[in-house]
Amino acid sequence: MFERPRAGEKAVLVHLDLGRVSDPEEVEEFRLLARSAGAEIVGQIGGSRATPDRRLFVGTGKADELKMLVEAEQAELVIFNHALSPGQERNLERHLQCRVLDRSGLILDIFAQRARSFEGKLQVELAQLTHLSTRLVRGWTHLERQKGGIGLRGPGETQLESDRRLLGKRIATLNKRLERIVGQRAQGRRARDKAELPTVSLVGYTNAGKSTLFNSLTQAGVFQADQLFATLDPTLRRLETPDGPAVILADTVGFINHLPHELVAAFRSTLEETRGADLLLHVIDAAGARREGCIADVAEVLDEIGAGEVLQIQVFNKIDLLPDAEPRLERDAQGQVRRVWLSAQTGAGIDLLLGAIAEHFGTERLRRSVRLGPGEGALRAWFFTHAQVLAEAHREEGGWDLEVRVPRLDLERLLSRAPALAESLSEPLAVPEQEREEGELAVPAQA
């Protein structure tokens, strides 16, 4: 059902200004979507209407103009940059004598091409079947409908009902499989919570440079390209921050204006990585003409998936495309970092972002001496995972003496679970004067 042709398809694009004048960047984004799907654009029709036509969306005159263009260019497909009802799609296909696709169907098609993982393919198929379930009748318009009277009873209605039953069973099967994946992802999050590693999720409009930034930070080598929805399957990597705690960095699918609800529902397990994150890095194309509109679109999707309240740092990427732009930080009235300007492509400003992440999760790192007994190997492993071990000595009677630098928040969490450890903590006997000036020992060990 979802096999694609080997070659691109000749397509005519349709975009109407409905009650307002559209931003030219919206039209250009529509063209990029069509190209990302593999379409060969042979024509484009515009226009304006106060409201869509109930039967043909574009009105009779515009539909006739569209039909002449389709015939002249021998187009195989007409793509609308709008959401069409099943009835409108059916009427347009009958009038134009070619396939008609709306914006949601176009985005679903792109997702079908990008999915690589088993989970991603399941999610895309579920979204496609959900979208298709309201449009099944188009496939049986060539068969007679059941009517009263001898000789007028046809097989169409019976076949349609059979397809709907099969479709419902497949959707139920996909939902069950995805529920298992939701459980697996939840188990992974619980393991990360147990390890007390905070999660940072990259979010943003599609093609804002999230995967390029992810690779620049982690050297993960995930696929990156100058195209819409280059990333579909999420990737997680451990990221070490300078003089700060290690974090889990997640690269997620990009958002877009009017993201189909079927996709939001199908990708709920993937989007959980965003909703459950401790910090969102909202990657923004600083050189984009629709920069403010894209920020608003991302905020709308984040609210829809329940991640609107997660703290964000806005990362203005691609400053190499702006004249005289320099990497910099911007802080709010409380002194917290709220914006970072950088270029993931050139690496300029990456150090500022790493510093901002470390600062968010606790800049104050305490230098402490720790005496552990021979049965406290688990605590020793904790310090090697969450702290910087400056020195280690094995005692003859067993156990270890450690000198560590540990984030204050991590140490407070550890002491809440193992309060007896406070008796084994002390300040080092000798601390370099430079570190005293940095204020690393401003908090007593028992704090």
C-alpha positions in Angstrom: 0.0 0.0 0.0 2.9 2.4 0.8 5.4 1.5 -2.0 6.6 4.5 -3.8 7.5 4.9 -7.5 11.1 4.7 -8.4 11.0 8.1 -10.2 9.6 11.5 -9.1 6.0 12.5 -10.1 5.0 15.5 -12.1 3.0 17.6 -9.7 1.1 20.9 -9.8 1.0 22.8 -6.5 -2.0 24.8 -5.2 -1.8 27.5 -2.5 -4.6 29.9 -1.7 -4.6 33.0 0.5 -7.6 32.3 2.7 -8.7 35.5 4.3 -5.2 36.9 4.4 -2.1 37.5 2.3 0.3 34.6 2.8 3.9 35.0 3.7 6.1 34.2 0.6 8.2 32.0 2.9 5.1 29.8 3.5 4.8 29.2 -0.2 8.5 28.5 -0.6 8.3 26.0 2.4 5.5 24.3 0.5 7.7 23.9 -2.5 10.5 22.5 -0.4 8.1 20.0 1.1 7.0 18.8 -2.4 10.6 18.5 -3.5 11.5 16.6 -0.3 8.8 14.1 -1.3 10.4 13.6 -4.7 7.9 15.6 -6.7 8.8 17.2 -10.0 7.0 20.6 -9.9 5.6 21.4 -13.3 3.2 24.2 -12.3 1.8 26.2 -9.5 -1.6 27.9 -9.1 -2.4 30.6 -6.5 -5.4 32.7 -5.7 -7.4 34.1 -2.8 -10.8 33.3 -1.2 -12.5 34.4 1.9 -13.4 30.8 2.7 -12.8 27.4 1.0 -15.4 26.1 -1.3 -17.3 23.2 0.3 -17.3 21.0 -2.7 -14.0 21.7 -4.5 -12.1 23.9 -2.0 -10.9 26.2 -4.9 -14.2 27.0 -6.6 -15.5 25.9 -10.0 -13.5 28.5 -12.1 -10.2 27.8 -10.4 -10.8 24.1 -10.6 -11.3 24.4 -14.4 -8.1 26.5 -14.6 -6.3 23.8 -12.6 -7.6 21.1 -14.9 -6.3 22.8 -18.0 -2.9 23.2 -16.4 -2.8 19.5 -15.4 -3.7 18.4 -18.9 -1.2 20.8 -20.5 1.7 19.6 -18.3 0.5 16.0 -18.2 0.7 16.2 -14.4 0.1 13.0 -12.4 -0.5 14.6 -9.1 -2.0 17.8 -7.6 -0.8 18.8 -4.1 -2.7 21.4 -2.0 -1.0 23.3 0.8 -4.1 23.0 2.8 -6.1 20.4 4.7 -8.8 18.9 2.4 -11.8 16.9 3.6 -12.3 13.4 2.2 -15.2 14.7 0.1 -13.2 17.5 -1.4 -10.4 15.2 -2.3 -12.8 12.8 -4.0 -14.6 15.6 -5.9 -11.3 17.1 -7.1 -9.9 13.7 -8.3 -13.1 13.2 -10.2 -12.9 16.7 -11.7 -9.1 16.7 -12.5 -8.8 13.0 -13.4 -5.6 12.6 -11.4 -4.5 12.0 -7.8 -5.0 14.8 -5.3 -3.0 15.1 -2.1 -3.3 17.6 0.8 -0.7 19.0 3.1 -1.1 16.3 5.7 -0.8 13.5 3.1 2.3 15.2 1.8 4.0 15.3 5.2 3.0 11.8 5.9 4.6 10.7 2.6 7.9 12.4 3.5 7.9 10.7 6.9 7.4 7.3 5.2 10.5 7.9 3.2 12.6 9.1 6.2 11.7 6.3 8.6 14.6 3.9 9.2 14.0 2.3 12.6 11.4 -0.4 13.3 9.7 2.0 15.7 9.7 4.9 13.2 8.1 2.7 10.5 5.4 1.6 12.8 4.6 5.1 13.8 4.5 6.3 10.2 2.3 3.4 9.1 -0.1 4.1 12.0 -0.3 7.8 11.1 -0.9 6.9 7.4 -3.6 4.4 8.2 -5.4 6.8 10.5 -5.3 9.4 7.8 -6.4 6.9 5.1 -9.3 5.5 7.2 -11.5 8.5 6.4 -10.6 8.3 2.7 -11.2 4.7 1.8 -14.3 5.5 -0.2 -12.1 7.1 -2.9 -10.7 3.7 -3.8 -14.2 2.3 -4.7 -15.8 5.0 -6.6 -15.4 2.9 -9.8 -17.7 0.2 -8.4 -21.5 0.4 -8.3 -23.1 1.3 -5.0 -25.7 -0.9 -3.4 -29.2 0.4 -4.4 -32.7 -0.9 -4.3 -34.0 -2.8 -7.2 -33.0 -5.8 -9.3 -29.7 -5.5 -11.1 -28.6 -2.5 -9.1 -26.8 -4.3 -6.3 -23.0 -4.0 -6.6 -20.1 -5.3 -4.6 -18.7 -1.8 -3.7 -20.3 -1.4 -0.3 -19.3 -5.0 0.8 -15.7 -4.4 -0.3 -15.6 -1.1 1.5 -16.8 -2.5 4.7 -14.3 -5.4 4.4 -11.4 -2.9 3.9 -12.5 -0.9 6.9 -12.5 -4.0 9.1 -9.0 -5.0 7.9 -7.8 -1.4 8.4 -9.2 -1.3 12.0 -7.5 -4.6 12.8 -4.1 -3.3 11.5 -4.4 -0.1 13.4 -5.2 -2.1 16.6 -2.1 -4.3 16.0 0.1 -1.2 15.5 -1.2 0.4 18.6 -0.4 -2.7 20.7 3.2 -2.9 19.3 3.8 0.8 19.9 2.5 0.4 23.5 5.2 -2.1 24.1 7.8 0.4 22.7 6.3 3.0 25.0 7.1 0.7 27.9 10.6 0.1 26.7 11.2 3.8 26.4 9.8 4.3 29.9 12.1 1.7 31.2 15.1 3.4 29.6 14.0 6.7 31.1 13.8 5.1 34.6 17.3 3.7 34.1 18.6 7.2 33.3 16.7 8.7 36.3 18.3 6.0 38.5 21.7 7.0 37.2 20.7 10.6 37.9 21.7 11.8 34.4 19.7 14.8 33.3 18.2 14.8 29.9 18.5 17.6 27.3 16.3 17.5 24.2 16.9 19.3 21.0 13.7 20.7 19.6 13.0 23.1 16.8 11.5 23.7 13.4 12.5 21.3 10.7 15.8 22.1 8.9 16.9 24.5 11.7 20.1 22.5 12.1 19.4 20.2 15.1 21.2 17.2 13.7 24.2 19.3 12.7 24.4 20.7 16.2 23.9 17.2 17.7 26.8 15.9 15.7 29.0 18.9 16.6 28.3 18.3 20.3 28.6 14.5 20.4 30.4 13.4 17.2 27.5 10.9 16.8 27.5 11.0 13.0 23.7 11.0 12.6 22.4 11.8 9.2 22.2 15.5 8.4 21.1 17.2 5.2 19.8 20.6 4.0 16.3 19.2 3.6 13.0 19.1 5.5 12.6 16.2 8.0 16.1 14.8 7.5 15.9 13.3 11.0 12.9 11.2 12.0 14.3 8.5 14.4 15.5 10.0 17.7 19.1 9.5 18.8 20.4 9.7 22.4 24.0 10.2 23.4 25.9 11.0 26.6 27.4 14.5 26.6 30.2 15.6 28.9 30.1 19.3 29.8 33.2 21.2 30.9 33.4 21.4 34.7 29.7 20.3 34.8 27.6 17.1 35.0 27.3 14.7 32.2 23.9 14.8 30.4 21.9 12.7 28.0 21.4 14.7 24.7 18.4 13.7 22.5 18.0 14.6 18.9 14.3 14.6 17.9 12.1 15.0 14.9 11.6 18.6 13.6 8.3 20.4 13.9 6.5 22.3 11.2 3.5 24.5 10.7 0.2 22.6 10.7 1.8 19.3 11.8 -0.8 16.6 11.1 -2.5 15.5 14.3 -2.1 11.8 13.1 1.6 12.3 13.4 1.5 13.8 16.8 -0.6 10.9 18.1 1.5 8.2 16.4 4.8 9.7 17.6 3.7 10.0 21.2 6.4 7.6 22.4 9.1 9.5 20.5 7.8 12.9 21.8 7.9 11.6 25.4 11.7 12.2 25.2 10.8 15.9 24.8 8.1 16.0 27.4 10.2 14.2 30.0 13.4 16.3 29.4 15.0 18.4 32.1 16.0 21.1 29.6 15.0 21.9 26.0 17.4 23.4 23.5 15.2 25.2 21.1 17.2 25.4 17.9 16.3 28.3 15.7 17.4 29.2 12.2 18.8 32.7 12.9 19.0 33.4 9.2 15.5 32.3 8.4 13.0 34.8 7.0 10.2 33.3 9.1 12.2 33.1 12.3 9.5 34.5 14.6 6.8 32.5 13.0 8.8 29.3 13.3 9.4 30.0 17.0 5.6 30.4 17.5 4.9 27.2 15.6 7.3 25.2 17.7 5.8 26.6 20.9 2.3 25.6 19.7 3.4 22.0 19.1 5.3 21.9 22.5 2.0 23.0 24.2 0.1 20.3 22.3 2.4 17.5 23.5 2.5 18.7 27.1 6.1 20.1 26.9 5.3 23.8 27.0 6.3 24.2 30.6 9.8 22.6 30.3 12.5 25.2 30.7 14.1 26.3 27.4 17.3 27.8 26.1 16.9 29.3 22.7 19.8 28.4 20.4 20.1 30.7 17.4 22.0 28.6 14.8 23.5 29.4 11.4 25.0 32.8 12.5 27.6 32.1 9.8 24.9 33.1 7.3 24.4 36.5 9.0 26.7 39.5 8.4 28.9 40.5 11.3 27.2 38.1 13.7 29.3 36.9 16.6 28.8 34.0 19.1 27.3 35.3 22.3 25.1 34.6 25.3 22.0 36.5 26.3 20.8 36.4 29.9 17.5 37.4 31.6 17.0 39.8 34.5 17.9 37.0 37.0 21.2 36.3 35.2 20.1 33.0 33.7 21.2 32.1 30.1 18.2 32.3 27.8 19.8 32.6 24.3 22.9 31.3 22.7 24.0 32.5 19.3 26.3 30.0 17.4 27.0 28.2 14.2 26.8 24.4 14.4 28.4 24.2 10.9 31.6 26.1 11.8 31.6 25.3 15.5 31.7 28.9 16.6 29.9 29.3 19.9 29.7 25.6 20.7 31.8 26.2 23.9 29.3 28.8 25.0 26.4 26.3 24.7 28.3 23.7 26.6 29.0 26.2 29.3 25.3 27.2 29.4 24.2 23.6 29.8 26.8 23.1 32.6 25.6 26.3 34.3 22.0 25.3 34.1 22.6 22.0 35.9 24.7 23.5 38.6 27.9 25.5 38.2 29.0 25.2 41.8 31.3 22.2 42.0 32.5 21.3 45.5 36.0 19.8 46.1 35.8 17.2 48.8 37.8 14.3 50.3 35.9 11.1 50.7 36.8 8.1 52.8 35.0 4.9 51.7 34.9 1.5 53.4 35.7 -1.8 51.6 31.9 -2.5 51.2 31.1 0.9 49.6 32.2 0.0 46.0 28.8 1.3 44.7 29.5 4.7 46.2 33.0 4.7 44.6 31.4 3.9 41.2 28.9 6.8 41.7 31.7 9.3 42.2 33.5 8.0 39.1 30.3 8.4 37.1 29.0 11.8 38.5 32.1 13.6 39.7 35.7 14.3 38.6 38.0 12.1 40.6 41.2 14.1 41.2 43.1 11.5 43.2 42.5 8.0 44.6 44.4 6.0 47.2 43.8 2.4 48.5 44.0 1.9 52.2 45.8 -1.1 53.7 42.8 -2.0 55.8 40.6 -1.9 52.8 38.6 0.9 51.2 39.5 4.0 49.3 40.4 7.7 49.9 39.1 9.8 47.1 39.6 13.5 46.3 36.7 14.6 44.0 35.1 17.6 42.5 31.3 17.1 42.4 28.4 19.3 41.4 26.6 20.5 44.5 23.2 19.3 43.3 24.4 15.8 42.6 26.1 15.7 46.0 22.9 16.8 47.7 20.9 14.1 45.9 23.4 11.5 47.0 23.3 12.7 50.6 19.5 12.5 50.7 19.8 8.8 49.8 22.9 8.0 51.9 23.0 10.5 54.8 25.6 8.5 56.6 28.1 9.5 53.9 28.2 13.0 55.3 30.5 11.7 58.1 33.0 10.5 55.5 33.1 13.8 53.6 35.6 16.6 54.4 37.2 19.5 52.7 40.7 18.8 51.3 43.6 19.8 53.6 45.2 21.8 50.8 43.4 23.6 48.1 45.0 25.7 45.4 44.4 29.4 46.0 43.0 29.9 42.6 40.2 27.4 43.3 39.4 29.2 46.6 39.0 32.4 44.6 36.5 30.6 42.4 34.3 30.0 45.4 34.3 26.2 45.1 34.4 25.7 48.9 31.7 28.2 49.8 29.4 25.5 51.1 30.3 23.2 54.0 30.5 19.5 53.4 27.5 18.9 55.6 25.3 21.2 53.5 
